[in-house]
């Protein structure tokens, strides 16, 4: 396996990580609860978070950087509970994060073009069955997709949720990217949103111990699947990440996790340790010498 310097640094960081360190910021939700589509598989459409729509304060990123909030971070993805490209300062957010020396990713539904996409390192493109992407105009999607392929230097991670005609969708995508295989990875994930999971999970999850995701209103949570407010451990606008990481709320969450008293949100979660899911992406990217 080919390892670049950055990939080696990532591997070393995770292998030597101490739970006393500050968390790894790996997601910032630029846009909360706002999307231009109404996909029936999506928690935004379902209104599951039951919180106000919001835009992240992009100018605040500089303060976060100055006080060391990004010290443990090498990669930050702009995504969560909304379409990040709808943020009026998306391009500025990318510029700032890149100026901090970070790799920047964005997860998008592929129907909006912004110039900032030319500067990001990774683009996760949600390209599921049109039956589930209600409101997505296939012509617009195709035009944006072509623009992403031709005009960005980003590595493109195409995610297809295994719903209904997903196999046909894979074939269409493979035809579209046939001339761009050196920069495109196509993968599928299980359908984890459409049907409510009844089974309770007790598997150990690394997210509360390793990572944080930041809501558009500044609330800090341990996981990208926490688009609600059950697991808030602090607010980045009010406290530094170090203060939040060592604060009472997170310690209480960790204590409950260790004792097996899982929050309701976690008991029914199909994904254990989403940060390790991202780590597998990084491994694949490393194998392709993308890092």
GIVEN-V18230 format. One record per pair of residues at least 24 apart in sequence whose C-alpha atoms are under 10 Angstrom apart, sorted by sequence separation. I is the first residue (numbers start at 0). J is the second residue. D is the distance in whole Angstrom. If there is no record, write none. Layout:
BEGIN
i->I j->J d->D
i->I j->J d->D
END
This chain:
BEGIN
i->29 j->53 d->8
i->30 j->54 d->5
i->31 j->55 d->8
i->82 j->106 d->8
i->83 j->107 d->7
i->84 j->108 d->9
i->89 j->113 d->8
i->90 j->114 d->7
i->91 j->115 d->8
i->93 j->117 d->10
i->94 j->118 d->8
i->108 j->132 d->9
i->155 j->179 d->10
i->219 j->243 d->8
i->28 j->53 d->9
i->29 j->54 d->6
i->30 j->55 d->6
i->81 j->106 d->10
i->82 j->107 d->6
i->83 j->108 d->9
i->84 j->109 d->9
i->89 j->114 d->9
i->90 j->115 d->4
i->93 j->118 d->7
i->94 j->119 d->9
i->110 j->135 d->7
i->122 j->147 d->9
i->154 j->179 d->10
i->155 j->180 d->10
i->162 j->187 d->10
i->219 j->244 d->10
i->28 j->54 d->8
i->29 j->55 d->5
i->30 j->56 d->10
i->73 j->99 d->9
i->74 j->100 d->9
i->75 j->101 d->7
i->76 j->102 d->8
i->77 j->103 d->8
i->78 j->104 d->8
i->79 j->105 d->10
i->81 j->107 d->9
i->82 j->108 d->7
i->84 j->110 d->9
i->85 j->111 d->8
i->87 j->113 d->10
i->89 j->115 d->7
i->90 j->116 d->8
i->93 j->119 d->7
i->109 j->135 d->9
i->110 j->136 d->8
i->155 j->181 d->10
i->156 j->182 d->9
i->157 j->183 d->7
i->158 j->184 d->9
i->159 j->185 d->8
i->160 j->186 d->9
i->161 j->187 d->6
i->162 j->188 d->10
i->28 j->55 d->7
i->29 j->56 d->8
i->54 j->81 d->10
i->69 j->96 d->10
i->73 j->100 d->8
i->74 j->101 d->6
i->75 j->102 d->7
i->76 j->103 d->6
i->77 j->104 d->6
i->78 j->105 d->6
i->79 j->106 d->8
i->81 j->108 d->10
i->82 j->109 d->10
i->84 j->111 d->6
i->85 j->112 d->9
i->86 j->113 d->10
i->88 j->115 d->9
i->89 j->116 d->9
i->90 j->117 d->9
i->93 j->120 d->10
i->108 j->135 d->9
i->110 j->137 d->9
i->148 j->175 d->9
i->154 j->181 d->9
i->155 j->182 d->6
i->156 j->183 d->6
i->157 j->184 d->6
i->158 j->185 d->6
i->159 j->186 d->6
i->160 j->187 d->6
i->161 j->188 d->6
i->162 j->189 d->8
i->163 j->190 d->10
i->27 j->55 d->8
i->29 j->57 d->8
i->52 j->80 d->10
i->53 j->81 d->10
i->55 j->83 d->10
i->72 j->100 d->10
i->73 j->101 d->5
i->74 j->102 d->5
i->75 j->103 d->5
i->76 j->104 d->4
i->77 j->105 d->5
i->78 j->106 d->5
i->79 j->107 d->10
i->82 j->110 d->10
i->83 j->111 d->10
i->84 j->112 d->7
i->85 j->113 d->9
i->90 j->118 d->9
i->110 j->138 d->9
i->111 j->139 d->8
i->112 j->140 d->10
i->148 j->176 d->8
i->154 j->182 d->5
i->155 j->183 d->5
i->156 j->184 d->5
i->157 j->185 d->5
i->158 j->186 d->5
i->159 j->187 d->5
i->160 j->188 d->5
i->161 j->189 d->5
i->162 j->190 d->6
i->221 j->249 d->9
i->52 j->81 d->9
i->54 j->83 d->9
i->57 j->86 d->9
i->70 j->99 d->10
i->72 j->101 d->7
i->73 j->102 d->6
i->74 j->103 d->6
i->75 j->104 d->6
i->76 j->105 d->5
i->77 j->106 d->6
i->78 j->107 d->8
i->82 j->111 d->9
i->84 j->113 d->7
i->90 j->119 d->10
i->110 j->139 d->6
i->111 j->140 d->8
i->117 j->146 d->10
i->122 j->151 d->10
i->131 j->160 d->10
i->153 j->182 d->7
i->154 j->183 d->6
i->155 j->184 d->6
i->156 j->185 d->6
i->157 j->186 d->6
i->158 j->187 d->6
i->159 j->188 d->6
i->160 j->189 d->6
i->161 j->190 d->5
i->162 j->191 d->10
i->211 j->240 d->9
i->220 j->249 d->9
i->56 j->86 d->10
i->57 j->87 d->10
i->58 j->88 d->9
i->69 j->99 d->8
i->72 j->102 d->9
i->73 j->103 d->9
i->74 j->104 d->7
i->75 j->105 d->8
i->76 j->106 d->7
i->77 j->107 d->9
i->109 j->139 d->9
i->110 j->140 d->5
i->112 j->142 d->9
i->113 j->143 d->10
i->116 j->146 d->10
i->117 j->147 d->8
i->121 j->151 d->10
i->122 j->152 d->10
i->123 j->153 d->10
i->127 j->157 d->9
i->145 j->175 d->8
i->148 j->178 d->9
i->149 j->179 d->9
i->152 j->182 d->8
i->153 j->183 d->9
i->154 j->184 d->8
i->155 j->185 d->8
i->156 j->186 d->8
i->157 j->187 d->8
i->158 j->188 d->7
i->159 j->189 d->9
i->160 j->190 d->6
i->161 j->191 d->9
i->219 j->249 d->10
i->54 j->85 d->9
i->55 j->86 d->8
i->57 j->88 d->7
i->61 j->92 d->10
i->64 j->95 d->9
i->69 j->100 d->10
i->84 j->115 d->9
i->109 j->140 d->6
i->110 j->141 d->8
i->111 j->142 d->10
i->112 j->143 d->6
i->116 j->147 d->8
i->120 j->151 d->9
i->121 j->152 d->9
i->122 j->153 d->6
i->123 j->154 d->9
i->124 j->155 d->7
i->125 j->156 d->9
i->126 j->157 d->7
i->127 j->158 d->7
i->128 j->159 d->8
i->131 j->162 d->8
i->144 j->175 d->9
i->145 j->176 d->9
i->148 j->179 d->7
i->159 j->190 d->9
i->160 j->191 d->8
i->162 j->193 d->9
i->221 j->252 d->10
i->48 j->80 d->8
i->54 j->86 d->7
i->56 j->88 d->9
i->57 j->89 d->8
i->60 j->92 d->8
i->64 j->96 d->9
i->69 j->101 d->9
i->84 j->116 d->9
i->108 j->140 d->8
i->109 j->141 d->8
i->110 j->142 d->8
i->111 j->143 d->7
i->112 j->144 d->9
i->119 j->151 d->8
i->120 j->152 d->7
i->121 j->153 d->5
i->122 j->154 d->6
i->123 j->155 d->6
i->124 j->156 d->6
i->125 j->157 d->6
i->126 j->158 d->6
i->127 j->159 d->5
i->128 j->160 d->8
i->130 j->162 d->9
i->131 j->163 d->9
i->144 j->176 d->10
i->160 j->192 d->10
i->230 j->262 d->8
i->47 j->80 d->10
i->53 j->86 d->10
i->54 j->87 d->9
i->55 j->88 d->9
i->57 j->90 d->10
i->58 j->91 d->8
i->59 j->92 d->10
i->109 j->142 d->9
i->110 j->143 d->6
i->111 j->144 d->9
i->117 j->150 d->7
i->118 j->151 d->7
i->119 j->152 d->8
i->120 j->153 d->5
i->121 j->154 d->5
i->122 j->155 d->5
i->123 j->156 d->5
i->124 j->157 d->5
i->125 j->158 d->5
i->126 j->159 d->5
i->127 j->160 d->6
i->128 j->161 d->8
i->129 j->162 d->10
i->130 j->163 d->8
i->131 j->164 d->10
i->211 j->244 d->9
i->229 j->262 d->8
i->230 j->263 d->10
i->46 j->80 d->10
i->54 j->88 d->9
i->55 j->89 d->10
i->57 j->91 d->7
i->58 j->92 d->8
i->61 j->95 d->7
i->65 j->99 d->10
i->109 j->143 d->6
i->110 j->144 d->8
i->112 j->146 d->8
i->113 j->147 d->10
i->116 j->150 d->9
i->117 j->151 d->5
i->118 j->152 d->8
i->119 j->153 d->6
i->120 j->154 d->6
i->121 j->155 d->6
i->122 j->156 d->6
i->123 j->157 d->6
i->124 j->158 d->6
i->125 j->159 d->6
i->126 j->160 d->8
i->127 j->161 d->8
i->128 j->162 d->7
i->129 j->163 d->10
i->130 j->164 d->8
i->141 j->175 d->9
i->148 j->182 d->9
i->210 j->244 d->10
i->229 j->263 d->8
i->230 j->264 d->8
i->57 j->92 d->6
i->60 j->95 d->7
i->61 j->96 d->9
i->64 j->99 d->7
i->108 j->143 d->10
i->109 j->144 d->6
i->112 j->147 d->8
i->116 j->151 d->7
i->117 j->152 d->7
i->118 j->153 d->8
i->119 j->154 d->9
i->120 j->155 d->9
i->121 j->156 d->7
i->122 j->157 d->8
i->123 j->158 d->7
i->124 j->159 d->9
i->125 j->160 d->8
i->127 j->162 d->7
i->128 j->163 d->7
i->129 j->164 d->9
i->130 j->165 d->10
i->148 j->183 d->9
i->229 j->264 d->7
i->230 j->265 d->9
i->43 j->79 d->10
i->44 j->80 d->10
i->56 j->92 d->9
i->57 j->93 d->9
i->60 j->96 d->8
i->108 j->144 d->10
i->114 j->150 d->10
i->115 j->151 d->9
i->116 j->152 d->9
i->117 j->153 d->7
i->127 j->163 d->9
i->128 j->164 d->6
i->129 j->165 d->9
i->208 j->244 d->10
i->228 j->264 d->10
i->229 j->265 d->10
i->43 j->80 d->6
i->44 j->81 d->10
i->55 j->92 d->10
i->58 j->95 d->9
i->61 j->98 d->10
i->114 j->151 d->9
i->116 j->153 d->8
i->127 j->164 d->9
i->128 j->165 d->6
i->207 j->244 d->10
i->227 j->264 d->9
i->42 j->80 d->8
i->43 j->81 d->7
i->57 j->95 d->9
i->61 j->99 d->9
i->109 j->147 d->9
i->127 j->165 d->6
i->128 j->166 d->9
i->41 j->80 d->9
i->42 j->81 d->9
i->43 j->82 d->10
i->57 j->96 d->10
i->60 j->99 d->10
i->126 j->165 d->9
i->127 j->166 d->10
i->128 j->167 d->9
i->129 j->168 d->9
i->225 j->264 d->8
i->41 j->81 d->10
i->128 j->168 d->6
i->224 j->264 d->9
i->225 j->265 d->9
i->127 j->168 d->7
i->128 j->169 d->9
i->208 j->249 d->9
i->224 j->265 d->9
i->126 j->168 d->8
i->127 j->169 d->9
i->207 j->249 d->8
i->76 j->119 d->10
i->126 j->169 d->9
i->207 j->250 d->10
i->222 j->265 d->10
i->225 j->268 d->10
i->24 j->68 d->8
i->25 j->69 d->10
i->76 j->120 d->10
i->208 j->252 d->10
i->224 j->268 d->8
i->23 j->68 d->9
i->24 j->69 d->7
i->36 j->81 d->10
i->76 j->121 d->9
i->77 j->122 d->10
i->78 j->123 d->9
i->207 j->252 d->8
i->208 j->253 d->8
i->21 j->67 d->9
i->22 j->68 d->9
i->23 j->69 d->8
i->24 j->70 d->9
i->25 j->71 d->10
i->34 j->80 d->9
i->35 j->81 d->9
i->36 j->82 d->9
i->74 j->120 d->9
i->76 j->122 d->9
i->77 j->123 d->10
i->126 j->172 d->9
i->207 j->253 d->7
i->224 j->270 d->9
i->21 j->68 d->8
i->22 j->69 d->9
i->23 j->70 d->8
i->24 j->71 d->8
i->25 j->72 d->7
i->29 j->76 d->10
i->30 j->77 d->9
i->31 j->78 d->9
i->32 j->79 d->9
i->33 j->80 d->8
i->34 j->81 d->5
i->35 j->82 d->7
i->74 j->121 d->10
i->76 j->123 d->9
i->21 j->69 d->9
i->22 j->70 d->9
i->23 j->71 d->5
i->24 j->72 d->6
i->25 j->73 d->8
i->26 j->74 d->9
i->27 j->75 d->7
i->28 j->76 d->8
i->29 j->77 d->6
i->30 j->78 d->8
i->31 j->79 d->8
i->32 j->80 d->5
i->33 j->81 d->5
i->34 j->82 d->5
i->208 j->256 d->10
i->21 j->70 d->8
i->22 j->71 d->7
i->23 j->72 d->5
i->24 j->73 d->9
i->25 j->74 d->6
i->26 j->75 d->5
i->27 j->76 d->6
i->28 j->77 d->6
i->29 j->78 d->7
i->30 j->79 d->8
i->31 j->80 d->5
i->32 j->81 d->5
i->33 j->82 d->6
i->34 j->83 d->8
i->104 j->153 d->9
i->207 j->256 d->8
i->224 j->273 d->8
i->20 j->70 d->10
i->21 j->71 d->7
i->22 j->72 d->8
i->23 j->73 d->8
i->24 j->74 d->8
i->25 j->75 d->4
i->26 j->76 d->5
i->27 j->77 d->5
i->28 j->78 d->5
i->29 j->79 d->8
i->30 j->80 d->7
i->31 j->81 d->5
i->32 j->82 d->8
i->33 j->83 d->9
i->34 j->84 d->9
i->35 j->85 d->8
i->103 j->153 d->10
i->104 j->154 d->9
i->105 j->155 d->10
i->106 j->156 d->9
i->107 j->157 d->10
i->108 j->158 d->10
i->222 j->272 d->8
i->223 j->273 d->8
i->20 j->71 d->8
i->21 j->72 d->9
i->23 j->74 d->9
i->24 j->75 d->6
i->25 j->76 d->6
i->26 j->77 d->6
i->27 j->78 d->6
i->28 j->79 d->5
i->29 j->80 d->9
i->30 j->81 d->5
i->31 j->82 d->8
i->34 j->85 d->7
i->104 j->155 d->10
i->105 j->156 d->10
i->106 j->157 d->10
i->222 j->273 d->7
i->223 j->274 d->9
i->23 j->75 d->9
i->24 j->76 d->9
i->25 j->77 d->8
i->26 j->78 d->6
i->27 j->79 d->7
i->28 j->80 d->7
i->29 j->81 d->8
i->30 j->82 d->6
i->31 j->83 d->8
i->33 j->85 d->8
i->104 j->156 d->10
i->106 j->158 d->10
i->204 j->256 d->9
i->221 j->273 d->10
i->222 j->274 d->8
i->25 j->78 d->10
i->26 j->79 d->7
i->27 j->80 d->10
i->28 j->81 d->8
i->29 j->82 d->8
i->30 j->83 d->5
i->33 j->86 d->9
i->203 j->256 d->8
i->221 j->274 d->10
i->28 j->82 d->9
i->29 j->83 d->5
i->30 j->84 d->8
i->203 j->257 d->9
i->16 j->71 d->10
i->28 j->83 d->7
i->29 j->84 d->8
i->30 j->85 d->7
i->31 j->86 d->10
i->201 j->256 d->10
i->27 j->83 d->9
i->29 j->85 d->9
i->30 j->86 d->6
i->203 j->259 d->9
i->29 j->86 d->6
i->30 j->87 d->10
i->202 j->259 d->10
i->29 j->87 d->10
i->201 j->259 d->7
i->12 j->71 d->9
i->29 j->88 d->9
i->30 j->89 d->10
i->126 j->185 d->10
i->201 j->260 d->9
i->12 j->72 d->10
i->29 j->89 d->8
i->123 j->183 d->10
i->127 j->187 d->9
i->201 j->261 d->8
i->12 j->73 d->10
i->121 j->182 d->10
i->122 j->183 d->10
i->123 j->184 d->9
i->124 j->185 d->9
i->126 j->187 d->10
i->200 j->261 d->9
i->204 j->265 d->9
i->121 j->183 d->10
i->123 j->185 d->10
i->131 j->193 d->10
i->199 j->261 d->10
i->210 j->272 d->10
i->9 j->72 d->9
i->29 j->92 d->9
i->202 j->265 d->10
i->209 j->272 d->9
i->210 j->273 d->10
i->211 j->274 d->9
i->9 j->73 d->8
i->199 j->263 d->9
i->201 j->265 d->9
i->202 j->266 d->9
i->208 j->272 d->10
i->210 j->274 d->7
i->8 j->73 d->9
i->9 j->74 d->9
i->200 j->265 d->8
i->201 j->266 d->7
i->206 j->271 d->8
i->207 j->272 d->9
i->209 j->274 d->8
i->199 j->265 d->9
i->200 j->266 d->5
i->201 j->267 d->9
i->204 j->270 d->9
i->205 j->271 d->8
i->206 j->272 d->5
i->209 j->275 d->10
i->199 j->266 d->5
i->200 j->267 d->6
i->201 j->268 d->10
i->204 j->271 d->5
i->205 j->272 d->5
i->206 j->273 d->7
i->207 j->274 d->10
i->5 j->73 d->9
i->198 j->266 d->8
i->199 j->267 d->5
i->200 j->268 d->7
i->202 j->270 d->10
i->203 j->271 d->7
i->204 j->272 d->5
i->205 j->273 d->8
i->206 j->274 d->6
i->197 j->266 d->9
i->198 j->267 d->6
i->199 j->268 d->8
i->200 j->269 d->8
i->202 j->271 d->7
i->203 j->272 d->8
i->204 j->273 d->8
i->205 j->274 d->7
i->206 j->275 d->8
i->196 j->266 d->10
i->197 j->267 d->7
i->198 j->268 d->9
i->199 j->269 d->9
i->200 j->270 d->9
i->201 j->271 d->9
i->202 j->272 d->9
i->204 j->274 d->9
i->205 j->275 d->8
i->196 j->267 d->6
i->197 j->268 d->10
i->198 j->269 d->9
i->200 j->271 d->9
i->204 j->275 d->9
i->36 j->108 d->8
i->195 j->267 d->8
i->196 j->268 d->8
i->197 j->269 d->10
i->35 j->108 d->9
i->195 j->268 d->10
i->196 j->269 d->7
i->34 j->108 d->9
i->36 j->110 d->9
i->195 j->269 d->10
i->35 j->110 d->8
i->35 j->111 d->9
i->26 j->103 d->10
i->191 j->268 d->9
i->192 j->269 d->10
i->25 j->103 d->9
i->26 j->104 d->9
i->27 j->105 d->10
i->191 j->269 d->7
i->25 j->104 d->9
i->26 j->105 d->9
i->190 j->269 d->10
i->191 j->270 d->8
i->189 j->269 d->9
i->189 j->270 d->10
i->40 j->127 d->10
i->38 j->127 d->10
i->41 j->131 d->9
i->38 j->129 d->9
i->39 j->130 d->9
i->40 j->131 d->6
i->41 j->132 d->9
i->38 j->130 d->9
i->39 j->131 d->6
i->40 j->132 d->8
i->38 j->131 d->5
i->39 j->132 d->7
i->40 j->133 d->10
i->37 j->131 d->9
i->38 j->132 d->4
i->39 j->133 d->7
i->186 j->280 d->10
i->37 j->132 d->7
i->38 j->133 d->5
i->36 j->132 d->7
i->37 j->133 d->5
i->38 j->134 d->8
i->184 j->280 d->10
i->5 j->102 d->10
i->36 j->133 d->6
i->37 j->134 d->6
i->38 j->135 d->9
i->35 j->133 d->10
i->36 j->134 d->5
i->37 j->135 d->8
i->35 j->134 d->8
i->36 j->135 d->6
i->184 j->283 d->9
i->35 j->135 d->8
i->36 j->136 d->10
i->184 j->284 d->9
i->182 j->284 d->10
i->184 j->287 d->10
i->182 j->287 d->9
i->181 j->287 d->8
i->182 j->289 d->8
i->181 j->289 d->10
i->40 j->160 d->9
i->40 j->162 d->9
i->156 j->280 d->9
i->156 j->284 d->10
i->154 j->284 d->9
i->79 j->212 d->9
i->78 j->212 d->9
i->79 j->213 d->9
i->80 j->214 d->8
i->81 j->215 d->10
i->77 j->212 d->10
i->78 j->213 d->10
i->79 j->214 d->8
i->80 j->215 d->9
i->154 j->289 d->7
i->76 j->212 d->9
i->77 j->213 d->10
i->78 j->214 d->10
i->79 j->215 d->9
i->153 j->289 d->9
i->154 j->290 d->10
i->75 j->212 d->9
i->78 j->215 d->10
i->72 j->210 d->10
i->71 j->210 d->10
i->79 j->222 d->10
i->80 j->223 d->9
i->79 j->223 d->6
i->80 j->224 d->9
i->78 j->223 d->8
i->79 j->224 d->8
i->80 j->225 d->9
i->81 j->226 d->10
i->79 j->225 d->9
i->80 j->226 d->6
i->79 j->226 d->7
i->80 j->227 d->9
i->40 j->190 d->8
i->41 j->191 d->10
i->42 j->192 d->7
i->40 j->191 d->8
i->41 j->192 d->7
i->42 j->193 d->9
i->40 j->192 d->6
i->41 j->193 d->8
i->39 j->192 d->9
i->40 j->193 d->5
i->39 j->193 d->7
i->40 j->194 d->9
i->55 j->213 d->9
i->57 j->215 d->10
i->59 j->217 d->10
i->55 j->214 d->8
i->56 j->215 d->8
i->54 j->214 d->9
i->55 j->215 d->4
i->56 j->216 d->8
i->53 j->214 d->9
i->54 j->215 d->5
i->55 j->216 d->6
i->56 j->217 d->8
i->53 j->215 d->6
i->54 j->216 d->7
i->55 j->217 d->7
i->52 j->215 d->9
i->53 j->216 d->6
i->54 j->217 d->10
i->121 j->284 d->10
i->51 j->215 d->10
i->52 j->216 d->9
i->53 j->217 d->10
i->51 j->216 d->9
i->50 j->216 d->10
i->68 j->235 d->9
i->121 j->289 d->9
i->120 j->289 d->9
i->70 j->240 d->10
i->120 j->290 d->9
i->68 j->239 d->7
i->69 j->240 d->9
i->63 j->235 d->8
i->67 j->239 d->8
i->68 j->240 d->5
i->63 j->236 d->9
i->66 j->239 d->7
i->67 j->240 d->8
i->68 j->241 d->7
i->62 j->236 d->9
i->66 j->240 d->9
i->67 j->241 d->8
i->68 j->242 d->10
i->60 j->235 d->10
i->63 j->238 d->10
i->66 j->241 d->9
i->50 j->226 d->9
i->59 j->235 d->9
i->60 j->236 d->10
i->63 j->239 d->7
i->48 j->225 d->8
i->49 j->226 d->9
i->50 j->227 d->7
i->59 j->236 d->8
i->62 j->239 d->9
i->63 j->240 d->8
i->48 j->226 d->6
i->49 j->227 d->7
i->50 j->228 d->8
i->47 j->226 d->8
i->48 j->227 d->4
i->49 j->228 d->9
i->47 j->227 d->7
i->48 j->228 d->7
i->56 j->236 d->9
i->46 j->227 d->10
i->48 j->229 d->10
i->42 j->224 d->10
i->23 j->206 d->10
i->31 j->214 d->7
i->32 j->215 d->9
i->43 j->226 d->9
i->22 j->206 d->9
i->25 j->209 d->10
i->26 j->210 d->9
i->27 j->211 d->9
i->28 j->212 d->8
i->29 j->213 d->9
i->30 j->214 d->8
i->31 j->215 d->5
i->42 j->226 d->8
i->22 j->207 d->9
i->23 j->208 d->10
i->24 j->209 d->9
i->25 j->210 d->7
i->26 j->211 d->7
i->27 j->212 d->6
i->28 j->213 d->6
i->29 j->214 d->8
i->30 j->215 d->6
i->31 j->216 d->8
i->42 j->227 d->10
i->22 j->208 d->8
i->23 j->209 d->6
i->24 j->210 d->6
i->25 j->211 d->7
i->26 j->212 d->5
i->27 j->213 d->5
i->28 j->214 d->5
i->29 j->215 d->5
i->30 j->216 d->9
i->21 j->208 d->10
i->22 j->209 d->5
i->23 j->210 d->5
i->24 j->211 d->5
i->25 j->212 d->6
i->26 j->213 d->6
i->27 j->214 d->6
i->28 j->215 d->5
i->29 j->216 d->9
i->20 j->208 d->9
i->21 j->209 d->8
i->22 j->210 d->5
i->23 j->211 d->6
i->24 j->212 d->6
i->25 j->213 d->9
i->26 j->214 d->9
i->27 j->215 d->7
i->28 j->216 d->9
i->29 j->217 d->10
i->102 j->290 d->9
i->18 j->207 d->10
i->19 j->208 d->9
i->20 j->209 d->8
i->21 j->210 d->8
i->22 j->211 d->6
i->23 j->212 d->9
i->24 j->213 d->8
i->28 j->217 d->9
i->18 j->208 d->6
i->19 j->209 d->9
i->21 j->211 d->9
i->22 j->212 d->9
i->27 j->217 d->9
i->28 j->218 d->10
i->17 j->208 d->9
i->18 j->209 d->7
i->16 j->208 d->10
i->17 j->209 d->9
i->27 j->219 d->9
i->16 j->209 d->8
i->32 j->226 d->9
i->24 j->219 d->10
i->28 j->223 d->9
i->31 j->226 d->9
i->13 j->209 d->9
i->26 j->222 d->9
i->27 j->223 d->9
i->24 j->221 d->9
i->25 j->222 d->9
i->26 j->223 d->7
i->23 j->221 d->10
i->25 j->223 d->9
i->28 j->226 d->10
i->22 j->221 d->9
i->74 j->281 d->10
i->24 j->240 d->9
i->23 j->240 d->10
i->22 j->240 d->8
i->21 j->240 d->7
i->22 j->241 d->8
i->21 j->241 d->6
i->20 j->241 d->8
i->21 j->242 d->9
i->22 j->243 d->9
i->19 j->241 d->10
i->21 j->243 d->9
i->22 j->244 d->7
i->21 j->244 d->6
i->22 j->245 d->10
i->20 j->244 d->8
i->21 j->245 d->8
i->19 j->244 d->9
i->20 j->245 d->9
i->18 j->244 d->10
i->19 j->245 d->8
i->25 j->274 d->8
i->23 j->274 d->9
i->25 j->277 d->9
i->13 j->278 d->9
i->10 j->278 d->9
i->9 j->278 d->9
i->10 j->281 d->9
i->9 j->281 d->9
i->10 j->282 d->9
i->9 j->282 d->10
i->6 j->281 d->8
i->6 j->282 d->8
i->9 j->285 d->10
i->6 j->284 d->9
i->7 j->285 d->9
i->6 j->285 d->6
i->2 j->282 d->10
i->5 j->285 d->9
i->6 j->286 d->9
i->9 j->290 d->9
i->0 j->282 d->10
i->2 j->284 d->10
i->3 j->285 d->7
i->6 j->288 d->8
i->0 j->283 d->10
i->2 j->285 d->6
i->3 j->286 d->9
i->5 j->288 d->10
i->6 j->289 d->9
i->7 j->290 d->9
i->1 j->285 d->7
i->2 j->286 d->7
i->3 j->287 d->10
i->5 j->289 d->10
i->6 j->290 d->5
i->0 j->285 d->8
i->1 j->286 d->6
i->2 j->287 d->9
i->3 j->288 d->7
i->5 j->290 d->6
i->0 j->286 d->6
i->1 j->287 d->7
i->2 j->288 d->7
i->3 j->289 d->8
i->4 j->290 d->8
i->0 j->287 d->8
i->1 j->288 d->6
i->2 j->289 d->9
i->3 j->290 d->6
i->0 j->288 d->9
i->1 j->289 d->10
i->2 j->290 d->8
i->1 j->290 d->10
END
